[in-house]
Amino acid sequence: MACAVESFSFKDFKFPSEAGERPESFFNSLPYRIWEHKTDYSDTISQVIADWKAVTGKDVSHTVGIQSSGLPVFLASDCPPHILPRFVRFGYIVLCWDDATDALDSATHERIQLDLRAALLSEVKLGRRNRCEFEINELYIQSLVDLLNGADAFDAVFRRSFDFFDTGLQAQTVPALHTVTWEAYKAHRIKTVGSGVLSRLVPAINGFYVSDKELDSVSHMTEIGDLITGLTNDFHSFHKEFNEHFLAGTLDMMHNGMAVLMSNYGYDEQEAGNVLKQEVLAAEARLMAEYENWNSSESPKTDALRRYMFNSILTYGGVSYWQSATTRYQQTDLTATAADRAQLVGRGYDGKRRLPGYPPPAMAMTMKTNGHTESDSSSEASHKRTSAVAPLAREIVVPFEKAPAAEIVLAPWEYIRSLPGKKTLGRLIDCLQCWLTLPEDSTNIIGEVSRMLFDAALMLDDIQDGSRLRRGRPAAHAVFGQPQTLNSATYLYVKGSRLVKKLKHSNECADVFIEYLVMVDNKTGGFFRLVLRLLEVESESEPNPELMHLFTLLGRYYQIRDDYLNLASEEYTAKKGFCEDLSEGKFSFPLIHLLQNIANPEPIRGILFRRDNATDLSVEMKQFVLDEMKKAGSLTHTEAVLNGLFDAMLEILDNLEANIGPNKKLRIFLLWLKL
């Protein structure tokens, strides 16, 4: 579709400045499109309502609102007319699904979420899916498949979208309301909005392509847009969401910015609403400033990216407008009253937590002691202590403090922990919980010990291999030096052995720990078996040979997969460098195949193993070796081996589930690993 860059100006679009156009609750400032499409989609929405009632027995017409058909148009205002009905259907099924799952208890919510994630992953990775346990998930997935069948390169779009689907679905499991800070809530809210999915779907539906790299380049703007959408939704949907959680008795599971401000910062409903609106308006001003700077900069931008970003701004503005107008959030028959909502105020507030940049809540004025707040009293005491030494440099007279030895030795580990990663071991432990039930304390200890050992091995590997990068960032020894990094890794082994002694079956677990240290060179497979053995011992479960075999295959799969991705994945290259295994002279699975199947392996051996250790392989040399692998079919062979291993793992999992019960978390974990 042609795209005239010079036309990307907001002058032709309505700004929310004319009072006559504003719904009473509208407060946003972003531009939006006034859509004059003549097609009526009420029949499509009525069909969604009927289908939903058929599988749930519930009439959702009062919460969906047939007259609310503008939402999909705001989300994809350039959507081709022949696809728009499918987009409308998908959008409203998602709304129904969100309503149905929002106020559930955490266990039921997790079951539905896992069921949907497993089915989506099977569709993406295997091209098929088992029927969902929950019929609402069947409606969800089928409407998505129907929508994407109208787009070019269906499989590619689905695959690109899945990570964002999965992240958004996982984010639907929320922490308890009383534990959440405002900044943590905003970071989490960005993930739950689902814009990452739309950013992949909408361009494909509209017939143009924006690469992942391009989308990443504007993520600093789209994340602000997601926050605007999420907080605006919190403002308009607050009464509806509170009513649902109030009736269900799940107020502490409420995921809404108004609830966070009222519960944890002590604001009443009006105060919280004012804070929320100020947060949104500040974010909108920031977004427009970022957009104008980006749009006028000389950084390269394709027409498709400019079109995408331009339409995104209009989408954020349009969805905000829709939320203020839709009957979905303007219901007048809610059971909960203002007095009921006031129960939220101060539930998680200790009188000390403050929101920077905003006045304290009225509640704080009542939490005084002898006419002074605690913070005032502590401030006065601090002033008295320090005034006597004002003429001196305060640093000279501070009390003696021991050097933070543990902090120093653990600094390389804390650095490694802070790097982005897949958290594979933690996810694996979580997967086994439904088969090997353990107290939370034991699970946490095993998770922490496993993480320590894994990270220690990473630090030592990077030193041994001379790796410069770890997960796209400088390796620990490049930041802290080899001596401190070695000390940190050694300390982790000692600390891990002490932690194991806190387990109920500490003696048996310590034996497993020692066995692990003996076989540490088995690397990934050793970690997986360690986790399984520790969990089996601590849960007093009989060893399961079939489960152990699954973990053995999983270790092999994980290592060979890593070897393959190091050579074949653009994402891996971006994080760790181009073909770093070749630079390290690592005998990876594809390299072994190449040396065994090439007519004359000596040139390859010479390039990789007979060079000065201080000399890195040039990009040209690595490309030569990679080309030879492709000619010899080494990468194709590796991929075939991985597919065979995966099929074997899935077969074992099927047998295990038939014998000891379903484990959707483990199935999701395996599907997530599949190439």
N, C-alpha and C positions, 0 to 999 in steps of 0.2 A: 504494500500500500504506500503510495507516495506520501511524502512528509515534508511540508514547507517549513523550514526552520525559522524563516523570518516572521512567520505568523504566530510563533510561540510567545504571545504577549497576553497579559491579563486584561488588557484594555477592553476586549470584547466580551468579558464575562462579568457577571454581577458580583459586586462586593456587598456584604451585609450592612449597608449604610442607610437604606431606606426603611424607616420605621414601619411603614405599612406592610412590608413583606415579612416582618419578623414575627415568629410565634412568640408568645409571652415569655417562655423560658429560654429563648435563644440569646446567647451572649458572645458567640465566637466572632473572630475577625478575618478569617481566611476567605479568599474568593471561592465561589462555587458556580457551577453551571445551572442556569435555569433551563430545565429540559422540557421541550414541547413535543415529545414523541406522542403520536396519536394512538399507538397500539395499546389495547387494554389487556393486562395480564391477570386479571382477577380470576379467570377460569383456571389458569395454571396454579395460582395460590389456593383456590378452592380444592383442586385435586390433591395438593399437598396436605391440606387439612383433612380431607377424606382418607387419604392413605395413612396418615398418622393415626387417625381414629381407628382404622381397621387393625393396626398392629398393637395399639396401646389401650384402646377403649376410651381415650380422652379427647374431648373437643377442645381444640386450641385456637378456635377462630377469634376468641376475645383477646388472646395474647398476641396473635400474629397480626390481625387486622388486614382485611382484604384491601382496604384503601391505602395501605402502606407500600404499594408496589413500586415506589420510587427508589427503594434501597439498591437493588441490583443495577439500576440505571446510574446511580451515583457511583457505584463501585466500578463499573465498566461502561462508561458513558459512550464509548466508541464501539461497543460490542455489535458485531454483525447481526442484523435482524433475525436471521434464521437460527442463530445460536442463543439469542437472548431468552427465549422461553426456558431453555435448559439451564441457563444461568440463574434465572428467577427461581426455578425449582430447587436447584442446589442451595441457593442462598437461604431460602425459607426452610428447607429441611435442616440446615445448620442451625438456624434460629430455634427451631423446635427441639433439636437435640440438645442445644445449650440450656434451654429452659428445663428440659426433662432431667438433666444431670446436675444442675447447679446446686440444688439444696439437698442432695442425697448424702447419706452417711459416707464416711471416707472409704469403708470396705466395699460397698456397692459401687461407688464411683470408680474405684480402682478396677473392679471386675469389668465394668463396661468399657473403661478406657483401654485396658489390656486386650480385650476382645476386639476392639476396633483397630488398635495398633497391629495386632497379629494378622488380621485380615488384610489391612493395607499393605503390610510388608510382604505377605504372600503374593498379593497382586503385583507388586512392584518387582520382587526378586524372582518369583517362580512363574509369573504369568497366570496364576490360578489362585483360588482361595477356597478354603473350607467354609461352609456356611457359618455365619456368625451365631454365637449363642444368643445374642440379643437382636431382636428384629429391627429395632431402631438403627442399629449399626448397618444392617443390610440396606435399609433405605438410604442411609448416608453414603455408603460406598457406591451403590448402584447409581445414585444421582451424580456422583463425581465422575464415574466411568462414562456415563452417558454424556456428560458435559465435555469431557476431554476427547471423546470420540469425534467430536466436531472440529477438533484442532489438528493441525499438521503435526507430524512426529509425536503421536500420542505417547508412545513409550518413553521417549526422551523427556517430554514435559512432565510426565508422572514421576519419573526418577528424579528429576531436578527438584520437584516439589516435595518429595517425600520427607527429606530431612527436616523441612520446615513444618510439615504436618506433624511429624513425630515430636519435634520440640514443643510445638504448640499444645499437643495432646498431653505430653508429660507435664507441661506447665499448668494444666488444669487441676492437677493435684496440688493443693495450696497448703502452706503452713498455717497453724492455728492463728486466728486473728490477733490475739493478745501478745503474740511474740514478734510482730512485724513492725519494723521502723518505716518511716515515710520513704527514705531513700531506697531501702530494700524493696518496698512495695512497688515503687515506680519502675525499678529495674525488672521486676517480675511481670509487671503489667504490660510492658513492651512485648514480652514473649507471648502473652496470652491473646493479644489482639489478632494475630493470624495474618499480618500483612506480608510476612515472608512467603507464605503460600500464594497469596494474591499476586505478589511481585513476579512469580514464575508463571502463574496461570493466565493473568490478564493479557500480557503481551502476546502469548501464543493464541489465545482466543481471538484477539484483535488482528492477528495476522502479521505481527512483526516480532523481531527477535532481539533480546538484550542479553548479553552474556553474563555469566555469574561474576566475572571480574568487573564488568561495568556496574552491576548491581552493588557489588561490594564497595565500589568507589563512591557511591552516593548514600551508603548506609548511614553515615553521620546525619543525613537529612531525613531519611525514611524512619529512623528510630525516633526522631523528634515527632514526626507525623504519627507514628504508632502511639506514642505517649499521649499526644493530643486526642487521638481517637479514643483511647482507653479511659482517660480521665473525664472526657466529655460524656462518655457512656456512663461512667460512675455517677456523675451528677444527675443525669436524666433517669437512670434505671434504679436509683437508690431505693425509692419507695417500693417498687416492684420486687427487687431482690430481698429487701428486708422482710417484706410480707411473706415471701416463700420460705426464708430461713426461720422466721419467727414461728410460722405454723409447723415447720418440720422439727423445730427444736435444735437447729444447727447454727446458731448465731456465731459461734466461734469458728465456723468454717466459711464465713462470709468473706468474699474477696472483692472488696469495693473500697475505693479511696475515701469516700465519705465515712465509712465504718472505721477505717484505720485512724483518721483524724479525730473522730469522736471518741473511740475506745481508748486509744493509746496516747493521745495528746490532750484529751480533756475538753475539746471544743464541743459546743452545742451544735445542733443541726444547722442553724443559720450561720454561725461562725465557720463551720467546716465547709459549707457551700461557698462562702466568700473566699476562703483560702483556695479551694479547688478551682474556682473561676480565675483567680489571679495566677495560679500555676499554669493553667491552660493558655491564658492570654500572653503570659511571658514566653511560653514555649512557641506560640504562634508567631510572635515578633521575632524570636530567635530563628525559627524556620525560614521566614521570609527573608531575613538578612542573609542567612546561609545560602539560600537559593539565589538571591540576586548576585552575591559574590561569585558563586559557582558559575552562574549563567553568563556573567560578563568576563570571567577569567579566560585566559588563553589556553587552558588545559584542553587536550583533545577530547571531543565529544562526538559520538555518532548521532545522526539524526534520530535514530531509534531511542537512544538514551535520553536525548533532550525531550522527545515526545513523551517518553515514559515519566520523566521527572515532572514535566509540566502537568500531565494528567494526574499524577499523584497528588500534587498540591490541590487540584480541583476536587479530587476524591476526598481528601481529608476535610476540606471545607464543605463538600456536599453531604458527607455522612454526618457531620456535626449538625448541619441544617436539618437533615432527615430525623436525627434523634430528637431534636427539639419539637418536631411536628407530629411524629407518628403516634397513633393511639396505643401502640405497644407500651409506651412509657407514660401515657397520660390517662391511666385507668382510674376510674372514680369509685370502683366497687371493692377496693382493698380492705381487708379486715383490720390490719394493724393501724393504730392511730399514732399521732405525734407523741403522745405520752408513752406508747410502747417503744417507739424509736428512741426516745430519750433514755431508755434503759442502757443503750450503748455507751452513753457519756461516762468516761472515766473508768470503764471496766478494766482496762489494762494500764491505767495512768497512775504514776507514783508521785506526781507533783514536781518531779525534777526534770522530766524530759521536755525539751524545748524544740520548737520548729524555727530554725534560723531565718531571719528576715520577716518574721510575723510576730505580732503581739501575743502575749500569753493568753490562754483562754480565761473566760470569766471565772471558771472553776478554780484557777490557780489563786485568785484573790482570796478565796475562802480557806486556803490551805496554809495559814500563817501560824507562827508560834510566837506569842508575846509581841505581836505587832510586827514581826520580821519574818520573812520567808527564810527557809533553810539556806538558800543560796546567798541571801543577804547576810545572814549570820556568819557563814563560813567566809564570806568575802571580807567582813570586818575583822574577823580573827586573823585572817591572812595578812591584812594590812598592818595590824599591830605587830605581828611577828617580823615583818620585813622592814617597817619604818626605821627601826633602830640601826639597821645596817645600810640604810640608803646611801651614805657617803662612800661606802665600799662597793666593789664589784661583788654582786651577790654570789657569783660562782666561787669566790674565795672562801666563803664561810658556810657553804652547804655541808651537811653531815657526811661522814664517811660512808661510801657505798662499795660493796664488793663488785669486782668486775663481773659482768654477766657471762660467765664461762659457757654455760649451756646455750645461751643465745648466740654466742660467737660460733661455737662448734656446729650448731644446727642451722646457721645462716644459709649454707649451700642447699640444705634439704628444703628449708622454707622457700627458697628461690625456685627449686624444682617443682615443689607443690603448687606454686603460684602460676606455673605455665599452663596454657590450655591443653587439655588432654581428654581422652575418651573415658577415663575412670573405669577401665575394663574390669579390674578385680572387684571393685565395689559393686558393680552391676552383677557380676557373677555370683557373689555372696548373696545378694538380694534375690537372685533367681532361685537359689537353692533353699530359701527359707520355707517354701511351701512343702518341701519334702523332708527337710531336716530342721525341725522347729527348735529354736534356741531362744533363751532370754536375750533381751536387747543388749545387756552389758556384755555378754559373751560374744555376740555378733559384732559389737563395736570394737572389742579387743582384737578379734581375729581380723577384722577389716583394717585396723590400724597397723597391726604387725605385718600383714601382707603388703600394705602400702609402703611401710618402712623398708622391707626387704626389696621390693620391686624398685623403689626409687634409689636405694643404695646401689643396686645392680646397674641401674641406668647411669649413675654418676661414674662408677668404676668402668663401665663399658666405654663411655665417652672419653675417659682418660686413656684407656688401653688402645682405642681405635683412633685417637687423635681427632675426634669429631669436633667441629667448630660450632655446630648448631644442635639444638634439642628442641623439637616442636616449633621450629621457626625462630627461635630466640638463641642468644649465645648460650653455649653449654655452661654448666656450673663452674667447671675448672677454668673456663675462660674469664669468668667474672671474679671468682674468689681465689684462683690459683690452685695448683695441684695439691700442695700440702694440706690446706684447710679442707678441700673437698674430700681427700682421702680420710682425714680425721672424722669428717661428718659421716661418711659411709660406714666407717668402722664403729663409730658411736651408735649408729642406727642398729647394727647387729646386736650390740650389747643391750641397748634399750629394748629391742624386740624380745630378746630372751628373758628380760625381767618382766615384761608385760605378759608373756605367756604364762608365767607363774601365777597370775591372778585368775586364770581360768579354773573352773571347777575340777576338771581332770588335768591339772597342770603337769603332773609327772608324765602321763602318756603324751600330752601335747608337746612337752619339752623333747621327748624322744623324736617326735615327728619333726620338730624344729631342727634337731641335730642332723637327722637324715637329709633334710633340705640343704643344710650347709655343706654336707658331703657331696650332694649332687647338684650344687649351684650352677655348674657349667651346663646343665641341661636347659637352663634359661627358661623360656616361656612355659614349656610343658611342666617344668618343676614348680613354677608358681601356681599353676592351675591345680596340680595334684596336691600341693601343700594346702591350698584353700579347702579342697574337698576333704582331705584327711583330718584337718583341724575341726571342721564342721561335724564330721562323722563322729569323732572321738568325743567332742564336747556335748553333742546331742544324744550320746549313748546309742547311736544307730549302728546296726550291723553293716560292715563294709559291703558295698554293692559292686561286684566285679563289672557289671555292664555299665554302671555309671562311671567307674574308674576308666573303663575303655573309652567311653565317650570323651572324658577329659584328656586322655592320652591323644586321641585323634584331634581334639580341639587344640592342644598344644602344637601338634604338627601343622595343623591348618593355619593357625595364627602366625607361626614363624614363616612358613612358605608364602603365605599371603603378604607378610611384611617384605619378604625378599622380592616378590613380584611387584608390589606397589612402589618400592624404592626405584625400580627401573621403568615402570610404566605409568605412574600416576602423576599428573600435573600438580595436583594438590600436595602430594608428598614432596615433589621437587620444590614447590614454593616454600614449604616449611623446613626442609632439611637440606636442600641443595640437589643439584642434578647428579643422579646416579652415585650417591655418596658411598654406597657399598663397594663400588669399583675403586674409588679413591682409597678406601680402607683396606683393599685387597681381601675382602671378605669372600670366603667360599660359600656363596649363596646358592640356592637350589638351581636357578637358571644358569649360573656360571658353571656349575658342575656338569649340567647337561651339555652345555656348549663344548667344554673341554673333552667330553666323552664322545661327541658326535661330529667334531670338525676334523677335516682331513689332516691338518697340520696345526696342532694346538700350541706349538712353541712360540709363535709371535705373540699370542694372547698372554701366555705365561710370562714372557719377557716384559711385556707392557705393564702387567699388574704386579709381578713379584720380584723383578730384577732391577728395580729402580731405587734411587736414593730415597730413604725414608722421609727426608725433608722436602722432597720434590712431589708436589701434588700433580695428579693427572690433569692434563689440559682437557677442556671441553671437547676438543676435536678427537683426542684419544678415547675419551669415554664414549663419544658418539660412534667411533669406529667399532669398539667392542659391542656396543648395543646393536649396531647394524649387523654384526656377525651373529649375534644371538637371534635376531629376527630371521636371518637367512637360514640358520640351522634349526629354526622352529623351537628354540628354547623357551620363548615366552608363551607360545601356543601350547607347548607341552606342559609348562608349569600351570597354565590356566586349566588344562584338562585334568591334571592331577588334583588341583583345588576343587574342581567340580565333582570329581569322584569322591574325594574326602568329605565334601559337604553332603553329598547324597548318603554316604555311609553314616554320618553323624545324624542326619534327619531320620534315617531308618532306626537307629538305636534309640533316638528320642521317642519315636512312635511306640517302640516296644516298651520303653520305660513308662510312658504315660498310660499305656494299656494295663501295666502291672501295678503301678503305685500312684496313679492319678495324674490329671492334666497339669502342665506347668507352662502357662502361656508366657511368663517372663523369660524362661529359658528358650522357648521357641523364638520369641522376639529377638533375644540376644543372638542366637545362631543366624537368623535371617538378616539381622543387621550386619553381621560379618560377611555375608555372601557378596562376592564380587558382582 
